[in-house]
């Protein structure tokens, strides 16, 4: 079944909903969540998206998250997505500044968070096919390496934060 996604107006207010397939096809502005996952050593969890993802397939990412369903609170969506994608539950989430991202493939308001996790990671096989912990400096090296194609939205939304973590 095609899930219903919350649509947003230019001010970031919910203005309706649409099936996910229509949102993707027409590149409609929607709400999405993202979480930067770090371990107690300060490393960041980096994963590769499966080749079957509907946007940016088979690219590397350092944010877990996804679209906000129609009628769903963004905080509830981030908790759900973190559990679904990486198997992380019961963690405290630190709110980061919201951001907006748009390109030819997606257009959304991002509700961003960070968390610290020291437990096991369990990938959702439909969404994640590989992952590892990297220091901020190692992640910045990978971001600068064309052999590591990262999703452009996470890089735009959280890349500066990662670079500042690597510099400190």
C-alpha positions in Angstrom: 0.0 0.0 0.0 1.3 3.5 -0.9 1.7 5.4 2.4 0.3 8.9 2.7 2.9 11.6 3.3 2.4 15.0 4.9 2.8 17.8 2.4 4.1 21.2 3.5 3.6 24.7 2.1 6.5 27.2 1.7 6.1 28.3 5.4 6.6 24.7 6.5 3.0 24.2 7.6 1.1 21.0 6.8 -1.2 21.7 3.8 -2.4 18.3 2.8 -1.2 14.8 2.0 -0.4 12.6 -1.0 0.6 9.1 -1.7 4.4 8.6 -1.4 4.5 7.7 -5.1 2.8 10.9 -6.1 5.0 13.0 -3.8 8.1 11.4 -5.4 6.8 11.7 -9.0 5.8 15.3 -8.7 8.6 16.2 -6.2 6.2 17.7 -3.8 7.4 19.6 -0.7 7.0 17.3 2.3 8.3 16.7 5.9 11.2 14.4 6.7 13.3 13.5 9.6 17.0 12.9 10.1 19.2 11.7 13.0 23.0 11.9 13.2 24.0 8.8 15.3 27.2 9.0 17.3 28.8 6.5 19.7 30.3 7.5 23.1 33.7 7.8 21.3 32.3 10.5 19.0 32.3 8.3 15.9 29.4 8.7 13.4 27.4 5.9 12.0 27.7 5.8 8.2 25.6 3.5 6.0 24.9 2.7 2.4 21.4 2.8 1.1 20.1 -0.2 -0.8 19.9 -0.1 -4.6 16.1 -0.3 -4.3 15.6 3.0 -2.4 13.2 5.4 -4.2 15.6 8.4 -4.0 19.5 8.3 -4.0 19.8 4.5 -4.2 23.1 2.8 -3.3 24.6 6.0 -2.0 26.3 6.5 1.4 24.6 8.4 4.1 25.3 9.5 7.7 21.8 10.3 8.7 19.0 7.9 9.5 15.5 9.1 8.8 12.7 9.3 6.4 9.4 11.0 5.4 6.8 12.0 7.9 3.5 10.2 7.3 0.2 12.2 7.1 -1.0 13.0 10.6 2.3 12.0 12.2 4.3 14.3 14.5 7.9 14.8 13.2 9.3 13.6 16.6 7.2 10.4 16.5 8.4 10.0 12.9 12.1 10.3 13.9 11.7 7.8 16.7 9.9 5.4 14.3 12.5 5.8 11.5 15.5 5.3 13.8 14.0 2.1 15.1 13.1 0.8 11.6 16.3 1.6 9.8 19.0 0.9 12.5 17.1 -0.8 15.3 17.8 2.0 17.8 15.2 2.5 20.5 14.9 4.2 23.9 17.6 6.8 23.1 17.5 10.5 24.0 17.3 12.7 21.0 19.0 16.2 20.9 17.1 18.6 18.6 19.2 20.2 15.9 18.1 23.2 13.8 15.6 22.4 11.1 16.7 22.8 7.5 15.2 22.8 4.1 16.5 20.9 1.1 15.4 20.7 -2.5 16.8 19.3 -5.8 15.4 17.6 -8.8 14.6 14.4 -6.8 13.3 15.7 -3.4 12.0 18.8 -1.7 11.5 18.8 2.1 11.7 20.4 5.5 14.1 18.4 7.6 13.4 17.9 11.3 17.0 17.1 12.5 18.2 15.4 15.6 21.4 13.8 17.1 21.8 10.9 19.5 24.5 8.9 21.2 24.2 5.1 20.9 26.4 2.3 22.2 24.3 -0.7 21.5 24.0 -3.0 18.4 22.9 -1.7 15.0 20.3 -3.8 13.2 19.8 -2.7 9.6 16.4 -2.8 7.9 17.3 -5.0 4.9 15.0 -3.0 2.5 16.8 0.3 3.3 20.4 -0.4 4.5 22.9 -2.9 3.1 26.1 -1.9 4.9 27.3 0.3 7.7 30.2 1.2 10.0 31.4 3.8 12.6 33.7 6.5 11.4 35.5 9.3 13.2 34.4 12.7 12.0 37.8 13.2 10.3 37.5 9.9 8.5 34.0 10.8 7.4 35.2 14.2 6.1 37.9 12.3 4.0 35.1 10.1 2.5 32.9 13.2 1.8 35.8 14.6 -0.2 36.4 11.4 -2.1 34.4 11.0 -5.3 34.7 7.2 -5.0 32.3 7.5 -2.0 29.0 8.9 -3.4 27.1 10.4 -0.5 23.4 11.5 -0.6 23.4 15.2 -1.4 20.7 16.1 1.1 22.4 14.8 4.2 25.7 16.4 3.0 24.0 19.8 2.6 22.0 19.6 5.9 24.7 18.1 8.2 28.0 18.3 6.4 29.1 21.5 8.0 28.4 20.0 11.5 30.5 17.0 10.7 33.3 19.2 9.4 33.2 21.2 12.6 33.3 18.0 14.7 36.4 16.9 12.7 38.1 20.2 13.2 37.6 20.1 17.0 
